[in-house]
Amino acid sequence: MKIGIDLGGHTLVTALVSDSTVGVLPHIVRTISDSTPRGRGVSDVMNVMADAIANLAEGCDVTGVGVAVPGMIDGDRTHVRRMPNFPREWDDLDIPVGLAAALAARSLNIPSKIENDANCYALGEGSAGDAVGIKDFVTFTMGTGIGCGIISGGRLLAGAHGMAGEAGHLVVRGDAPCGCGGMGHAETFAAADGTSRRARELGLPADFGELWMMRGNHGADIVIDATLDAMARAIASTCHLLDPELIIIGGGMSRAEGIGEALHKRTLPYLSRPFKAMFNLKISQLGNDAALYGAASI
Ligand SMILES: [Zn+2]
């Protein structure tokens, strides 16, 4: 058995995941969902994670823990570089060492690893989702921001500094500033935050699901069009760069009915001819569980 943890700004989900064997995919046996402690301080979060691990590990043989973290991590996959929505005390922290201490206080000795949450999403789709058996695929999570994970030649693409796969920051149009410090990035238009901002400016609902249901309304169509267009440009550029067999779209915005078909149609004109025929885009079936499966697999 393995344990996968999805550390979010609001919720912290811990899952006990069965081992995969030949022909048998892993499955989530049990999950514990906690609220992320207020203030998101290191010791509070470590204690919540360690309690959940101790609870799930009771009576079964857990061989490893993987934590999906919302931020950039070091090339060595142990240290956090920066988690934007967490206090600065997390910067440069060795999470496996900290978690080992919290577990030791509970008489447990289980090794842990960390990985970026968007990368865990991709790993999860590869271990238990739509990309099982596929060696080249890319996942996008459309939520507050745009997450991306790349599996190329069967391996997670990490890059020289562990930061590869930031396709939400592909430069797709104009020079509007992005929250990351760059400009013209896909995320500014395609993610929920940017979409909500543009919707509010027109007096429309900030919630993407509500906005999506208003299609046909002139204002809603303008806002949605910019969202789909930025996402389509990022997807097309990703296809040209990596030649993936499959693109998987997850995240809260992917639950809007028909968004998969809309993105597929919108992306085609941006693709060069040989890529059009091979283009394959799916909406994630695993949803939020993908990051848990991915974390458990690292
Ligand atoms: Zn950016």
Residues whose N, C-alpha, C, O or C-beta is under 5 A from the ligand:
A	BS01	ZN	H169 C178 C180 G182 H185
